[in-house]
Amino acid sequence: MPHPPRPTPDDVPAAERAALRRGRWIPWLPYLLTAAVSAGLLVWAIVALPGLPDRVPVHWGIDGRPDAWEEKSFGTVAFGPLLGLGMTALLAFCAALTPAMTATPQDASPWRRVRQEGVNRGVREALGWLTLLIALATAPSTVEVLSNGAWRPAWWLMPLVLTLVMLGTVGVFGPALRRWTGWADRTAQDLGYRADFAELAEDAKWTPLGLKNDPEDPSAFPAKREGYGVGATVNLATTTGRLLVYGFVALFVIGLPAALWIGAFLNR
């Protein structure tokens, strides 16, 4: 049976359109903050460039000590803030495409339309915080270069920053999606929209990160939830799915950060 046509803006009640316009700028705040930090460092690089020595550090060990130098240039001095601005532009572009990549089903109920807006905002905001973490990862080395060595990071700063980036890559999505899906549910309730039994049952099978948790589905790699993109995800209710998630946590959340801290401590 063919799907009904996708609702046009005129088919959506005016109250819903007004409710979904409110606060649309909020998920963009992390991008603006990242751009401001990167732009500030870039201005500092332009001002400090003439007074820096002919050779500047371009690479640092895990203990925060420089271990490679190159001739001074705008690129070597301003690499960090330029990377921050580039990442901001790239991930902001990806965030702007979120509605296209997580399209609302054509036959979506009013409750589902509002919930999808919350999902889109959560993904957009999470990508913004990830952008900021990546930009901050290069900030200590940039500050050391621009201060001409007047400030040197402590041995623990580099592993701390890299740990925050690794944990943040996973950790920012859960809170952002919970925050915005909660907003969507409250907005839907204010509009008088209610999820039906089938929607509530389907919602109970998924985690905020879009991982499935359905004991009745034997597949370890089910298709992603409709509205969460294309491809496959992991079913936490299967042994294979749990092992994959536990292995990921052991390697990237515990193992790699621990190795960074141990290496930095031994080389301090």
C-alpha positions as CSV (number, residue, x, y, z in Angstrom):
1,M,0.0,0.0,0.0
2,P,1.6,3.4,-1.0
3,H,2.4,5.9,1.8
4,P,0.2,8.9,2.0
5,P,1.8,12.1,0.7
6,R,4.2,13.9,3.0
7,P,2.5,16.8,4.9
8,T,3.2,20.2,3.5
9,P,3.6,23.2,5.7
10,D,0.0,24.1,5.1
11,D,-1.1,20.7,6.4
12,V,0.7,21.2,9.7
13,P,-1.4,23.2,12.3
14,A,-0.1,26.7,12.8
15,A,0.3,26.1,16.6
16,E,2.7,23.2,15.9
17,R,4.7,25.2,13.4
18,A,5.0,28.0,15.9
19,A,6.0,25.7,18.7
20,L,8.7,24.0,16.6
21,R,10.1,27.4,15.5
22,R,10.8,28.4,19.1
23,G,14.3,27.6,20.3
24,R,15.6,26.4,17.0
25,W,18.7,28.6,17.5
26,I,19.7,27.0,20.8
27,P,21.5,23.9,19.3
28,W,23.7,26.2,17.3
29,L,25.2,27.8,20.4
30,P,28.1,25.4,20.7
31,Y,29.1,26.1,17.1
32,L,29.1,29.9,17.9
33,L,31.2,29.3,21.0
34,T,33.7,27.2,19.1
35,A,34.0,29.8,16.4
36,A,34.5,32.6,18.9
37,V,37.3,30.7,20.7
38,S,39.0,29.8,17.4
39,A,38.6,33.3,16.1
40,G,40.1,34.7,19.3
41,L,43.1,32.5,19.0
42,L,43.4,33.3,15.3
43,V,43.6,37.1,16.1
44,W,46.2,36.4,18.7
45,A,48.2,34.4,16.2
46,I,48.1,37.3,13.7
47,V,49.3,39.7,16.4
48,A,52.0,37.5,17.9
49,L,53.4,36.1,14.6
50,P,56.1,38.9,14.0
51,G,57.5,38.5,17.5
52,L,57.9,34.7,17.5
53,P,61.2,32.9,17.0
54,D,62.2,31.6,13.5
55,R,61.3,28.0,14.5
56,V,58.2,27.0,16.5
57,P,57.0,23.7,17.9
58,V,54.5,21.8,15.7
59,H,54.1,18.5,17.6
60,W,53.8,17.5,21.2
61,G,54.3,14.3,23.0
62,I,51.7,12.8,25.3
63,D,53.5,14.5,28.2
64,G,52.9,17.9,26.6
65,R,56.5,18.5,25.7
66,P,57.3,19.7,22.1
67,D,59.1,17.0,20.1
68,A,59.1,18.5,16.6
69,W,59.8,22.0,15.2
70,E,59.4,23.8,11.9
71,E,60.1,27.2,10.3
72,K,57.7,29.9,11.5
73,S,54.8,30.6,9.2
74,F,51.2,31.6,9.5
75,G,50.1,28.0,8.9
76,T,52.4,26.5,11.6
77,V,51.4,29.2,14.2
78,A,47.7,29.3,13.5
79,F,47.1,25.7,12.7
80,G,45.0,25.1,15.8
81,P,42.5,27.9,15.4
82,L,42.3,27.3,11.6
83,L,41.5,23.6,12.4
84,G,38.8,24.8,14.9
85,L,37.2,27.1,12.4
86,G,37.3,24.4,9.7
87,M,35.8,21.8,12.0
88,T,33.1,24.2,13.0
89,A,32.1,24.9,9.4
90,L,32.2,21.1,8.5
91,L,30.2,19.9,11.4
92,A,27.8,22.8,11.2
93,F,27.2,21.8,7.6
94,C,26.6,18.2,8.6
95,A,24.2,19.4,11.4
96,A,22.3,21.5,8.9
97,L,21.7,18.4,6.8
98,T,20.4,16.4,9.8
99,P,16.7,16.7,8.8
100,A,17.5,15.4,5.3
101,M,19.5,12.4,6.8
102,T,16.8,11.6,9.4
103,A,13.7,12.3,7.4
104,T,10.4,12.1,9.2
105,P,8.3,9.1,7.9
106,Q,5.7,10.2,5.4
107,D,2.9,8.8,7.4
108,A,4.2,10.1,10.8
109,S,1.6,11.1,13.4
110,P,1.7,14.6,14.9
111,W,3.4,13.2,18.0
112,R,6.1,11.6,15.8
113,R,6.7,14.8,13.9
114,V,7.4,16.7,17.1
115,R,9.5,13.9,18.4
116,Q,11.6,13.9,15.2
117,E,12.3,17.6,15.6
118,G,13.6,16.9,19.1
119,V,15.9,14.1,17.7
120,N,17.2,16.5,15.0
121,R,18.0,19.2,17.6
122,G,19.7,16.7,19.9
123,V,22.0,15.4,17.1
124,R,22.7,19.0,16.0
125,E,23.6,20.1,19.5
126,A,25.7,17.0,20.2
127,L,27.8,17.6,17.1
128,G,28.3,21.2,18.3
129,W,29.7,20.2,21.6
130,L,31.9,17.6,19.8
131,T,33.2,20.5,17.6
132,L,34.1,22.5,20.7
133,L,35.9,19.6,22.3
134,I,38.0,19.1,19.2
135,A,38.9,22.8,19.0
136,L,39.8,22.8,22.7
137,A,42.1,19.8,22.2
138,T,44.5,22.0,20.2
139,A,44.2,25.1,22.4
140,P,46.9,24.3,25.0
141,S,49.6,23.8,22.3
142,T,48.5,26.9,20.4
143,V,48.7,29.0,23.6
144,E,52.2,27.6,24.3
145,V,53.4,28.7,20.8
146,L,51.7,32.1,20.9
147,S,53.1,32.9,24.4
148,N,56.6,32.0,23.1
149,G,57.0,29.4,25.8
150,A,56.0,31.7,28.7
151,W,53.3,29.1,29.5
152,R,53.9,25.4,29.3
153,P,51.2,22.8,30.0
154,A,51.5,20.5,32.9
155,W,52.2,16.8,32.1
156,W,48.6,15.8,32.9
157,L,46.9,18.4,30.6
158,M,47.4,16.6,27.3
159,P,46.0,13.3,28.5
160,L,43.2,15.1,30.2
161,V,42.2,16.9,27.1
162,L,42.4,13.8,24.9
163,T,40.4,11.8,27.4
164,L,37.7,14.5,27.3
165,V,37.6,14.3,23.5
166,M,37.4,10.5,23.4
167,L,34.7,10.4,26.2
168,G,32.9,13.3,24.7
169,T,32.7,11.6,21.3
170,V,30.3,9.2,22.9
171,G,29.2,11.1,25.9
172,V,27.7,14.2,24.3
173,F,25.1,12.4,22.3
174,G,23.1,10.7,25.1
175,P,22.5,13.8,27.2
176,A,21.7,16.0,24.2
177,L,19.2,13.5,22.7
178,R,17.6,13.0,26.1
179,R,17.3,16.7,26.6
180,W,15.7,17.4,23.3
181,T,13.4,14.4,23.1
182,G,12.2,15.4,26.5
183,W,11.6,18.9,25.2
184,A,9.7,17.3,22.2
185,D,7.5,15.2,24.5
186,R,6.6,18.3,26.6
187,T,5.9,20.3,23.5
188,A,3.7,17.5,22.0
189,Q,1.8,17.3,25.3
190,D,1.2,21.1,25.2
191,L,-0.1,20.7,21.7
192,G,-2.5,18.0,22.8
193,Y,-0.6,15.2,20.9
194,R,-0.3,11.8,22.4
195,A,1.6,8.8,21.3
196,D,-0.6,5.8,20.6
197,F,0.1,2.3,22.0
198,A,2.1,1.1,19.0
199,E,4.4,4.2,19.2
200,L,4.9,3.8,22.9
201,A,5.8,0.1,22.4
202,E,8.2,0.9,19.6
203,D,9.8,3.7,21.7
204,A,10.4,1.3,24.5
205,K,12.6,-0.8,22.2
206,W,15.2,1.9,21.7
207,T,17.8,3.8,23.7
208,P,18.3,7.6,23.4
209,L,21.4,6.9,21.3
210,G,19.4,4.9,18.8
211,L,20.6,1.5,19.9
212,K,18.0,-1.2,19.9
213,N,17.1,-3.2,23.0
214,D,14.5,-5.7,21.9
215,P,14.7,-9.3,23.2
216,E,12.1,-10.3,20.7
217,D,14.4,-9.4,17.8
218,P,17.1,-12.1,17.3
219,S,19.2,-9.9,14.9
220,A,22.4,-8.4,16.4
221,F,22.5,-5.8,13.7
222,P,19.0,-4.6,13.0
223,A,18.2,-1.7,10.8
224,K,18.3,1.8,12.4
225,R,15.2,3.2,13.8
226,E,13.1,5.1,11.2
227,G,14.1,8.7,11.5
228,Y,17.6,8.0,12.8
229,G,19.4,7.7,9.5
230,V,20.2,4.7,7.3
231,G,22.2,1.6,7.9
232,A,22.3,-0.8,10.8
233,T,22.7,-0.4,14.6
234,V,23.3,-2.8,17.5
235,N,20.7,-4.8,19.4
236,L,21.8,-4.7,23.1
237,A,19.4,-7.6,23.9
238,T,21.6,-10.0,21.9
239,T,24.9,-11.5,23.2
240,T,26.8,-10.2,20.2
241,G,25.4,-6.7,20.6
242,R,26.3,-6.5,24.3
243,L,29.8,-7.9,23.6
244,L,30.4,-5.2,21.0
245,V,29.3,-2.4,23.2
246,Y,31.2,-3.7,26.2
247,G,34.3,-4.1,24.0
248,F,33.9,-0.6,22.7
249,V,33.6,0.8,26.2
250,A,36.6,-1.3,27.4
251,L,38.8,-0.1,24.5
252,F,37.8,3.5,23.9
253,V,36.4,4.6,27.2
254,I,38.7,2.8,29.6
255,G,41.7,1.3,27.7
256,L,42.9,4.2,25.6
257,P,42.5,6.9,28.2
258,A,44.3,4.7,30.7
259,A,47.2,4.2,28.3
260,L,47.4,7.9,27.7
261,W,47.6,8.7,31.4
262,I,50.2,6.0,32.1
263,G,52.3,7.1,29.1
264,A,52.2,10.7,30.2
265,F,53.0,9.9,33.8
266,L,56.0,7.8,32.9
267,N,57.4,10.5,30.6
268,R,56.7,13.5,32.7
